[in-house]
Amino acid sequence: MDREAFIKTLADAELYDLTQGCSIFTPPFPGEKALDIHFFKRVTGAQGGGRGANGQLISWSNTAGTHLVGERAFHSAGRAIADVPLEDLCGPGVVVDISDAVSDYSLYTPEMITSRADVREGDILIINTGYHRYSWDQPDIHNESAQGGVESKEFGFLVRHPGPHPDFFQWALDMNLKVIGVDCGSAEHPMNTPIRYMHEREFQKAEAKLEAEYGKSWDEMFPPEEYYAMTHIKMPKSHLLLAESIVGDIDKLNNQRAWLMIQPIPFMEVGTAWSRVVAYQPPANMDEDAFFDIMGSAETLDLTLPFSVQTPQWANYEPLTVTYTKRVGGQAFGMGRNGATCKASFHLATHMDGEKHFWPNGRTIGEVPLEHWVGPGVIADISDMVSDSSVYTPEMIESVVDVRKGDILLIKTGWHKYGWNSPDSDEFRYMIKHPGPSPDFSQWCVDKEIKWLGIDAVSQDHPMNTIQRIWHPKTFEEANLKLQEQFGKDWDEMYPLDQYYQDTHLNLFPKGIVHAENLGKDIAGAPSGRYYLGCFLQKGMECASMWGRFVAFREGG
């Protein structure tokens, strides 16, 4: 299949978002930290004569919202999330609806799964228990016998949901499943987690139900040492991963096969990470097997920098910190896992600057539909045309690639090679001396109806059109001389402050054209050309910006 046909196939495919809204109202796993958002600066808080940004500082645990539970959550020697290739998290799979067969505290078996849908070896399996109806972002469930006339959504989603039968995980290993995803708070039965001890009354109800149905106590049904070895050692060592809190469009895929993608933030230091979970089904009139063959042979370029405490943040923003709040070995009853509270400002690692970052009336990241973040686009490699503090133009971009109306545009300046994790790392050069766009660039983007932009540097704007001009006067002098040589104009003549300060932020965000910053990794080997592009962001409902997984797809050989 040629490039154009491949891109059209993905653009025409049915797309489903299976991600729970991630909000300050999203309940985390019991006992862990909910999302906390703090504005540390606003647009009017800047110094130096120009407008500033709405800057947010967040603290969170990764179990609030849709997330991937990696090997290190249970087995400290397992792969970090950043070390799991996307091929292990994407592929053919099935969403199986067992909601008619389960209820509070009940167990689901392999037979329940296989009797309802076609589950194949090597699949990604997502289980619809029906308990996503208790997700915080779903309507209330009215019940006259419940207190207040409504059922407790948090207890339903996190404490009372069904869980796997003792035979289930061995079956999953025998099937060589890539990932098991669930539409509730945990892929484990809640009574095989610390919830058993946090909510003893709930455990009594669950054990009574188990004894009535199976004639066994809980510890007889789930021998603690044997079951611990399965879930904390054997499964992680076998690379069987878990995805939790899958909600969104899940009911639209009941008992259907799809190409499933779990796209986590590539965290280095923690065992669990926020993820966007999506599904693709073939376009109209295309055979499912043919579509899966196309997707299976496609090449995925991961354009996302590892997410780490080592990642430098944008100047004067707060870096990432990770504090472990519990460890696998820290809970005597054998149900522990490695869990952490994280804190960071958004402008580090690969991230999307959202509308609200500079435009107070704009949409938050979570308010933008998934369809906006994916689609046809281009990578424009202009790295041989730019140098320290230089200016690039729309003409440079159009000289290397065919930019069409409505495209996503990723600009490769070559500055990724100066990033923190590169052998040629030069942090000052990366942050302060990267190239930036000419004054006509933003209007060109508007005329081209660019969907969103991306750059392999720390900012889409020229650093000398930001506060860096004031903080680094020597670099500004060098940049101004270079501008005069290239264009015959002084900086303030070419970029009047009131019109071009933070140009691509302030002039484009009100037009709905936002941008990703700090693209890296596989962009190094990506030539100019057309691709199917996507950024898969955590669905932050109050977040002005957000991290995610940024990818480019191209046809296979």
C-alpha positions as CSV (number, residue, x, y, z in Angstrom):
1,M,0.0,0.0,0.0
2,D,1.4,3.4,-0.9
3,R,1.6,6.3,1.5
4,E,-1.4,8.2,0.4
5,A,-3.7,5.2,0.5
6,F,-2.4,4.3,3.9
7,I,-3.1,7.7,5.3
8,K,-6.5,7.8,3.8
9,T,-7.3,4.3,5.3
10,L,-6.5,5.6,8.8
11,A,-8.3,8.9,8.3
12,D,-11.4,7.1,7.1
13,A,-11.3,4.4,9.9
14,E,-13.8,4.5,12.8
15,L,-12.2,6.0,15.8
16,Y,-13.3,5.4,19.4
17,D,-12.0,7.1,22.6
18,L,-12.1,4.7,25.6
19,T,-10.6,7.2,28.1
20,Q,-12.1,8.3,31.3
21,G,-12.1,12.1,32.0
22,C,-9.2,12.9,34.3
23,S,-10.3,15.7,36.7
24,I,-9.9,17.0,40.2
25,F,-13.2,15.1,40.7
26,T,-11.8,11.7,39.4
27,P,-11.5,9.4,42.4
28,P,-8.1,7.7,42.5
29,F,-7.5,4.1,43.8
30,P,-8.6,4.2,47.4
31,G,-5.9,5.7,49.7
32,E,-4.0,7.3,46.8
33,K,-3.7,11.0,45.9
34,A,-6.4,12.6,43.7
35,L,-5.4,15.1,41.0
36,D,-4.6,18.5,42.5
37,I,-4.2,21.6,40.2
38,H,-2.6,24.9,41.2
39,F,-2.1,28.0,39.1
40,F,1.3,29.3,39.9
41,K,1.1,32.2,37.4
42,R,-1.5,33.8,35.1
43,V,-1.4,35.7,31.8
44,T,-1.2,39.1,33.6
45,G,1.5,38.0,36.0
46,A,4.4,38.3,33.6
47,Q,7.2,40.8,33.9
48,G,9.1,42.6,31.1
49,G,6.3,44.2,29.2
50,G,4.7,41.2,27.5
51,R,1.8,38.9,28.4
52,G,2.6,35.8,30.4
53,A,1.0,32.3,30.5
54,N,-1.5,30.5,32.6
55,G,0.9,28.1,34.2
56,Q,-0.3,25.1,36.2
57,L,1.4,23.0,38.8
58,I,-0.2,19.6,39.4
59,S,0.3,16.8,41.9
60,W,-1.2,13.4,41.3
61,S,-1.0,9.6,41.6
62,N,-1.2,7.7,38.3
63,T,-4.2,5.7,39.4
64,A,-6.7,8.6,38.9
65,G,-8.0,8.4,35.4
66,T,-7.3,5.9,32.6
67,H,-3.8,4.4,33.2
68,L,-1.5,1.5,32.4
69,V,-0.3,-0.6,35.2
70,G,3.2,-1.7,34.3
71,E,5.5,-4.4,35.5
72,R,7.2,-2.3,38.1
73,A,4.0,-1.7,39.9
74,F,4.2,-5.2,41.3
75,H,7.8,-6.4,40.4
76,S,10.5,-3.9,41.0
77,A,12.9,-5.5,38.5
78,G,10.4,-5.2,35.6
79,R,10.5,-2.9,32.7
80,A,9.8,0.8,33.3
81,I,6.8,2.2,31.4
82,A,9.3,4.1,29.1
83,D,10.9,0.8,28.2
84,V,7.8,-0.9,27.0
85,P,7.7,-0.5,23.2
86,L,4.4,0.7,21.7
87,E,4.2,-2.6,19.7
88,D,3.5,-4.3,23.1
89,L,0.6,-1.9,23.7
90,C,-1.0,-1.8,20.3
91,G,-2.5,-4.4,18.1
92,P,-5.6,-6.5,17.4
93,G,-7.9,-7.2,20.2
94,V,-11.5,-7.4,21.4
95,V,-13.9,-5.7,23.8
96,V,-16.0,-8.4,25.5
97,D,-19.2,-7.4,27.2
98,I,-19.9,-9.6,30.3
99,S,-22.1,-7.1,32.0
100,D,-25.1,-9.4,32.0
101,A,-23.1,-12.1,33.9
102,V,-21.6,-10.2,36.7
103,S,-22.7,-8.2,39.7
104,D,-21.2,-6.7,42.9
105,Y,-18.1,-8.6,44.1
106,S,-18.6,-11.5,41.6
107,L,-16.0,-13.4,39.7
108,Y,-15.6,-13.6,35.9
109,T,-14.1,-16.7,34.3
110,P,-12.3,-17.3,31.0
111,E,-15.5,-19.1,29.8
112,M,-17.5,-16.0,30.3
113,I,-15.1,-14.2,28.0
114,T,-14.7,-16.8,25.3
115,S,-18.4,-17.6,25.1
116,R,-19.2,-14.0,24.0
117,A,-16.5,-13.0,21.6
118,D,-13.7,-14.1,19.4
119,V,-10.6,-13.9,21.6
120,R,-7.3,-14.8,19.8
121,E,-3.8,-15.6,21.0
122,G,-1.8,-12.4,21.4
123,D,-4.8,-10.1,21.6
124,I,-5.4,-7.1,23.7
125,L,-8.4,-7.9,25.8
126,I,-10.7,-5.3,27.2
127,I,-13.5,-6.5,29.6
128,N,-16.7,-4.5,29.8
129,T,-18.1,-5.5,33.2
130,G,-20.7,-2.7,33.0
131,Y,-19.1,-1.0,36.0
132,H,-18.0,2.0,33.9
133,R,-21.6,3.2,34.6
134,Y,-20.2,4.2,38.0
135,S,-17.4,6.3,36.5
136,W,-17.5,9.8,37.9
137,D,-18.1,11.3,34.5
138,Q,-21.2,9.2,33.8
139,P,-24.8,10.0,34.8
140,D,-26.1,9.1,38.3
141,I,-27.7,5.7,38.8
142,H,-30.9,6.2,40.7
143,N,-32.0,3.6,43.2
144,E,-34.7,4.2,45.7
145,S,-33.2,1.7,48.2
146,A,-29.8,3.5,48.1
147,Q,-29.0,6.3,50.5
148,G,-30.1,9.6,49.0
149,G,-31.8,7.7,46.1
150,V,-28.5,7.3,44.1
151,E,-26.0,4.6,44.2
152,S,-22.4,5.4,45.4
153,K,-20.4,5.8,42.2
154,E,-17.0,5.6,43.9
155,F,-17.9,2.4,45.7
156,G,-19.3,0.9,42.6
157,F,-16.3,1.8,40.4
158,L,-13.6,1.1,42.9
159,V,-14.8,-1.2,45.7
160,R,-17.7,-3.4,44.5
161,H,-16.8,-4.2,40.9
162,P,-16.2,-7.8,39.8
163,G,-12.8,-9.4,39.4
164,P,-11.0,-12.3,37.9
165,H,-11.5,-16.0,38.9
166,P,-8.4,-17.7,40.2
167,D,-8.1,-19.4,36.8
168,F,-8.3,-16.2,34.8
169,F,-4.7,-15.0,34.8
170,Q,-3.2,-18.3,33.9
171,W,-5.6,-18.5,31.0
172,A,-4.5,-15.0,30.0
173,L,-0.8,-16.1,30.1
174,D,-1.6,-19.3,28.1
175,M,-3.3,-17.0,25.5
176,N,-0.2,-14.8,25.4
177,L,-2.4,-11.7,25.8
178,K,-0.6,-8.4,25.5
179,V,-2.8,-6.3,27.8
180,I,-5.9,-6.9,29.9
181,G,-8.0,-3.8,30.2
182,V,-11.1,-3.2,32.4
183,D,-13.8,-0.6,32.7
184,C,-13.5,-0.3,36.5
185,G,-11.0,0.7,39.1
186,S,-8.8,-2.4,39.0
187,A,-8.1,-5.4,36.8
188,E,-7.7,-7.3,40.1
189,H,-10.7,-8.2,42.3
190,P,-10.9,-5.3,44.8
191,M,-10.9,-7.9,47.7
192,N,-7.5,-9.1,46.5
193,T,-6.1,-5.6,47.0
194,P,-5.7,-3.5,50.2
195,I,-9.4,-2.6,49.8
196,R,-10.1,-5.8,51.6
197,Y,-8.6,-4.3,54.8
198,M,-9.8,-0.7,54.2
199,H,-13.4,-1.8,53.8
200,E,-14.0,-4.8,56.1
201,R,-17.8,-4.6,55.8
202,E,-17.5,-4.8,52.0
203,F,-15.1,-7.8,52.4
204,Q,-17.6,-9.6,54.6
205,K,-20.3,-9.1,51.9
206,A,-17.9,-10.3,49.2
207,E,-16.8,-13.4,51.1
208,A,-20.4,-14.3,52.0
209,K,-21.3,-14.1,48.3
210,L,-18.3,-16.3,47.4
211,E,-19.2,-18.9,50.0
212,A,-22.8,-19.0,48.7
213,E,-21.6,-19.5,45.1
214,Y,-18.5,-21.6,45.5
215,G,-18.6,-23.0,49.0
216,K,-15.2,-21.6,49.9
217,S,-13.8,-18.9,52.0
218,W,-11.8,-16.1,50.3
219,D,-8.4,-17.5,51.3
220,E,-9.4,-21.0,50.2
221,M,-10.5,-19.6,46.8
222,F,-7.4,-17.4,46.5
223,P,-4.5,-19.0,48.4
224,P,-2.6,-15.9,49.4
225,E,1.0,-17.0,48.7
226,E,0.1,-18.8,45.4
227,Y,-2.0,-15.9,44.2
228,Y,0.6,-13.3,45.2
229,A,3.2,-15.2,43.2
230,M,1.0,-15.2,40.1
231,T,0.1,-11.5,40.2
232,H,3.3,-10.0,41.6
233,I,5.9,-12.2,40.0
234,K,4.8,-14.5,37.2
235,M,2.6,-12.0,35.4
236,P,5.1,-9.1,35.4
237,K,7.9,-11.4,34.4
238,S,5.8,-12.6,31.5
239,H,5.1,-8.9,30.4
240,L,1.4,-9.2,30.9
241,L,0.2,-5.6,31.5
242,L,-3.0,-4.2,32.9
243,A,-5.0,-1.1,31.8
244,E,-7.6,0.3,34.2
245,S,-10.5,2.8,34.2
246,I,-11.4,2.3,30.6
247,V,-14.6,4.2,29.9
248,G,-15.6,6.5,27.1
249,D,-17.0,4.8,24.0
250,I,-16.6,1.2,25.4
251,D,-20.3,0.3,24.9
252,K,-20.0,1.0,21.1
253,L,-17.5,-1.9,20.8
254,N,-19.3,-4.7,22.7
255,N,-18.1,-8.1,21.6
256,Q,-16.3,-6.6,18.6
257,R,-12.8,-6.8,17.4
258,A,-10.8,-3.7,16.9
259,W,-7.2,-2.4,16.5
260,L,-6.6,-1.2,20.1
261,M,-3.9,1.3,21.2
262,I,-2.9,2.0,24.8
263,Q,-0.7,5.1,24.7
264,P,0.9,5.8,28.1
265,I,3.1,8.7,29.1
266,P,6.6,7.1,28.9
267,F,7.4,7.4,32.6
268,M,10.9,6.2,33.7
269,E,10.6,6.1,37.5
270,V,7.1,4.8,38.3
271,G,5.3,1.6,37.6
272,T,2.0,3.1,36.5
273,A,1.3,5.9,34.0
274,W,-1.6,7.9,32.6
275,S,-2.7,6.6,29.2
276,R,-5.0,7.4,26.3
277,V,-6.8,4.3,25.2
278,V,-8.3,4.3,21.7
279,A,-9.7,1.8,19.2
280,Y,-9.8,1.8,15.4
281,Q,-12.2,-0.2,13.2
282,P,-11.9,-0.5,9.4
283,P,-13.4,2.1,7.1
284,A,-16.7,1.3,5.4
285,N,-16.4,-1.4,2.8
286,M,-13.0,-2.6,4.1
287,D,-12.5,-6.1,5.3
288,E,-11.5,-6.4,9.0
289,D,-8.6,-8.8,8.3
290,A,-7.3,-6.5,5.5
291,F,-7.4,-3.5,7.9
292,F,-5.6,-5.5,10.6
293,D,-3.0,-6.5,8.1
294,I,-2.4,-2.9,7.1
295,M,-2.1,-1.8,10.7
296,G,0.0,-4.8,11.6
297,S,2.6,-4.0,8.9
298,A,2.6,-0.2,9.6
299,E,5.6,1.4,11.2
300,T,5.0,3.4,14.3
301,L,7.5,6.2,15.1
302,D,7.5,7.2,18.7
303,L,8.2,11.0,18.9
304,T,8.0,11.2,22.7
305,L,10.9,11.9,25.0
306,P,11.1,9.7,28.1
307,F,9.3,11.3,31.1
308,S,11.7,11.5,34.0
309,V,12.8,13.5,37.0
310,Q,15.9,14.1,34.9
311,T,13.9,15.9,32.2
312,P,14.7,19.7,32.3
313,Q,11.7,21.9,32.6
314,W,11.2,25.2,30.8
315,A,13.0,28.0,32.6
316,N,11.6,29.0,36.0
317,Y,9.0,26.2,35.9
318,E,8.9,23.5,38.5
319,P,10.6,20.2,37.6
320,L,9.1,16.7,38.1
321,T,9.4,15.1,41.5
322,V,8.4,11.5,42.4
323,T,7.7,10.4,46.0
324,Y,7.1,6.8,46.6
325,T,4.2,6.5,49.1
326,K,4.2,2.7,49.2
327,R,6.3,-0.3,48.1
328,V,5.5,-3.9,47.2
329,G,7.4,-5.1,50.3
330,G,5.8,-2.6,52.6
331,Q,2.5,-4.3,53.3
332,A,2.7,-7.5,55.4
333,F,-0.4,-9.0,53.9
334,G,1.2,-9.4,50.5
335,M,-1.0,-7.2,48.5
336,G,1.2,-4.2,48.2
337,R,2.4,-2.4,45.0
338,N,4.8,0.3,44.2
339,G,2.9,3.6,44.2
340,A,4.0,7.2,44.0
341,T,2.8,10.7,44.2
342,C,4.1,13.0,41.5
343,K,4.4,16.7,41.2
344,A,5.3,18.8,38.2
345,S,4.6,21.8,36.0
346,F,3.6,20.8,32.5
347,H,6.3,22.4,30.4
348,L,8.8,19.6,30.5
349,A,9.3,16.5,28.3
350,T,7.0,16.1,25.3
351,H,3.7,17.9,25.9
352,M,0.9,19.7,24.2
353,D,0.4,23.4,25.0
354,G,-3.4,23.7,25.1
355,E,-5.6,26.7,24.3
356,K,-6.1,27.7,27.9
357,H,-2.3,28.0,28.5
358,F,-2.4,31.4,26.9
359,W,-6.1,32.0,26.0
360,P,-8.2,32.1,29.2
361,N,-11.5,31.4,27.3
362,G,-10.0,28.5,25.4
363,R,-10.7,24.8,25.8
364,T,-8.9,22.6,28.3
365,I,-7.1,19.6,27.0
366,G,-9.9,17.3,28.0
367,E,-12.6,19.4,26.2
368,V,-10.9,18.9,22.9
369,P,-12.2,15.7,21.1
370,L,-9.8,13.0,20.2
371,E,-10.5,13.5,16.5
372,H,-8.7,16.8,16.7
373,W,-5.5,15.2,17.9
374,V,-5.1,12.7,15.1
375,G,-5.1,12.8,11.3
376,P,-3.1,13.4,8.1
377,G,-0.1,15.6,8.4
378,V,3.6,16.2,7.6
379,I,7.0,16.2,9.1
380,A,9.1,19.0,7.6
381,D,12.9,18.5,8.1
382,I,14.5,21.9,7.8
383,S,17.5,21.0,10.0
384,D,20.0,21.8,7.3
385,M,18.6,25.3,6.8
386,V,18.7,26.5,10.4
387,S,21.3,27.2,13.1
388,D,21.7,28.9,16.5
389,S,19.0,31.5,17.0
390,S,18.1,31.6,13.3
391,V,14.6,32.2,11.8
392,Y,12.7,29.8,9.6
393,T,10.0,30.7,7.2
394,P,6.9,29.1,5.6
395,E,8.9,29.0,2.3
396,M,11.6,26.8,3.9
397,I,8.8,24.4,5.1
398,E,7.1,24.3,1.8
399,S,10.4,23.6,0.0
400,V,10.8,20.3,1.7
401,V,7.2,19.0,2.0
402,D,3.7,19.3,0.6
403,V,1.6,21.1,3.3
404,R,-2.1,20.8,2.7
405,K,-5.1,22.5,4.2
406,G,-6.1,21.0,7.5
407,D,-2.8,19.2,8.0
408,I,-1.0,18.6,11.3
409,L,2.5,20.1,10.9
410,L,5.6,18.8,12.8
411,I,8.8,20.9,12.3
412,K,12.1,19.1,12.6
413,T,14.8,21.7,13.2
414,G,17.4,19.2,14.4
415,W,17.4,20.6,17.9
416,H,16.2,17.3,19.3
417,K,19.9,16.2,19.2
418,Y,20.6,18.7,22.0
419,G,18.0,17.3,24.3
420,W,18.8,16.0,27.8
421,N,18.9,12.3,26.8
422,S,21.0,12.8,23.7
423,P,24.8,12.0,23.4
424,D,25.1,15.5,22.0
425,S,23.1,17.1,24.9
426,D,23.6,20.8,25.3
427,E,20.9,22.0,27.5
428,F,21.6,25.7,27.2
429,R,21.6,25.5,23.4
430,Y,18.4,23.5,23.5
431,M,16.6,25.9,25.7
432,I,17.9,29.3,24.6
433,K,19.3,29.1,21.1
434,H,16.8,27.1,19.1
435,P,15.4,28.5,15.9
436,G,12.0,30.1,15.6
437,P,9.4,31.2,13.1
438,S,9.4,34.3,10.9
439,P,6.6,37.0,11.5
440,D,4.5,35.7,8.6
441,F,4.5,32.1,10.0
442,S,1.4,32.4,12.2
443,Q,-0.8,33.9,9.5
444,W,0.4,31.2,7.1
445,C,-0.7,28.6,9.6
446,V,-4.1,30.2,9.8
447,D,-4.4,30.3,6.0
448,K,-3.4,26.7,5.8
449,E,-5.9,25.8,8.5
450,I,-3.2,23.8,10.3
451,K,-4.8,21.5,12.8
452,W,-1.9,21.7,15.3
453,L,1.8,22.2,15.3
454,G,4.8,20.4,16.8
455,I,8.4,21.2,17.2
456,D,11.6,19.3,18.3
457,A,12.7,22.1,20.5
458,V,11.6,23.6,23.8
459,S,9.2,26.1,22.3
460,Q,7.4,26.8,19.1
461,D,8.2,30.4,19.5
462,H,11.7,31.9,18.9
463,P,13.3,32.1,22.4
464,M,14.0,35.8,21.8
465,N,10.3,36.4,21.4
466,T,9.8,35.2,25.0
467,I,11.0,36.2,28.4
468,Q,14.4,34.6,27.5
469,R,15.2,37.8,25.7
470,I,15.4,39.6,29.0
471,W,17.0,36.8,30.9
472,H,19.7,36.3,28.3
473,P,20.8,39.7,26.9
474,K,24.0,38.4,25.4
475,T,22.2,35.7,23.4
476,F,19.7,38.4,22.3
477,E,22.5,40.5,20.9
478,E,23.8,37.5,19.0
479,A,20.4,36.7,17.6
480,N,19.7,40.4,16.7
481,L,23.0,40.5,14.7
482,K,22.1,37.3,12.9
483,L,18.6,38.6,12.1
484,Q,20.1,41.8,10.6
485,E,22.4,39.7,8.4
486,Q,19.6,37.4,7.3
487,F,16.8,39.9,6.8
488,G,18.4,43.4,7.1
489,K,16.1,44.4,10.0
490,D,16.5,45.0,13.7
491,W,14.6,42.6,16.0
492,D,12.1,45.2,17.2
493,E,11.5,46.3,13.6
494,M,10.9,42.8,12.4
495,Y,9.0,41.6,15.6
496,P,7.1,44.6,17.1
497,L,6.5,43.6,20.8
498,D,2.8,44.2,20.9
499,Q,2.3,42.0,17.8
500,Y,4.8,39.2,18.1
501,Y,5.6,38.6,21.7
502,Q,4.9,34.8,22.2
503,D,3.7,34.9,18.6
504,T,2.6,31.4,18.1
505,H,1.0,31.2,21.5
506,L,-0.9,34.5,21.5
507,N,-1.8,34.7,17.8
508,L,-2.7,31.1,17.2
509,F,-4.3,29.7,20.3
510,P,-7.5,31.9,19.9
511,K,-7.7,30.4,16.4
512,G,-7.6,26.8,17.9
513,I,-4.1,26.1,16.6
514,V,-2.0,24.8,19.5
515,H,1.3,23.1,19.5
516,A,3.4,20.3,20.9
517,E,6.9,21.0,22.2
518,N,10.0,18.8,22.9
519,L,9.3,16.2,20.2
520,G,12.2,13.8,20.0
521,K,13.2,10.1,19.9
522,D,12.3,8.6,16.5
523,I,11.9,12.1,14.9
524,A,15.7,11.9,14.5
525,G,15.3,9.3,11.7
526,A,12.1,10.7,10.2
527,P,12.5,12.3,6.8
528,S,10.3,15.0,5.4
529,G,7.0,13.6,4.1
530,R,3.4,12.9,4.7
531,Y,2.3,10.7,7.7
532,Y,-0.7,9.8,9.7
533,L,0.0,11.7,13.0
534,G,-1.4,11.5,16.5
535,C,-1.0,12.8,20.0
536,F,-2.6,10.7,22.6
537,L,-3.0,13.0,25.7
538,Q,-4.3,12.2,29.1
539,K,-7.9,13.6,29.1
540,G,-7.2,16.4,31.6
541,M,-10.5,18.1,32.2
542,E,-9.1,21.2,34.0
543,C,-5.6,21.1,32.4
544,A,-4.3,23.9,30.2
545,S,-1.6,21.7,28.9
546,M,-0.8,18.0,29.1
547,W,1.7,15.2,28.4
548,G,1.0,12.3,26.1
549,R,2.3,10.0,23.5
550,F,3.2,11.5,20.2
551,V,3.4,9.2,17.2
552,A,3.7,9.1,13.4
553,F,2.4,6.1,11.4
554,R,3.6,5.2,8.0
555,E,2.9,2.2,5.7
556,G,4.8,-1.0,6.1
557,G,6.9,-2.6,3.4
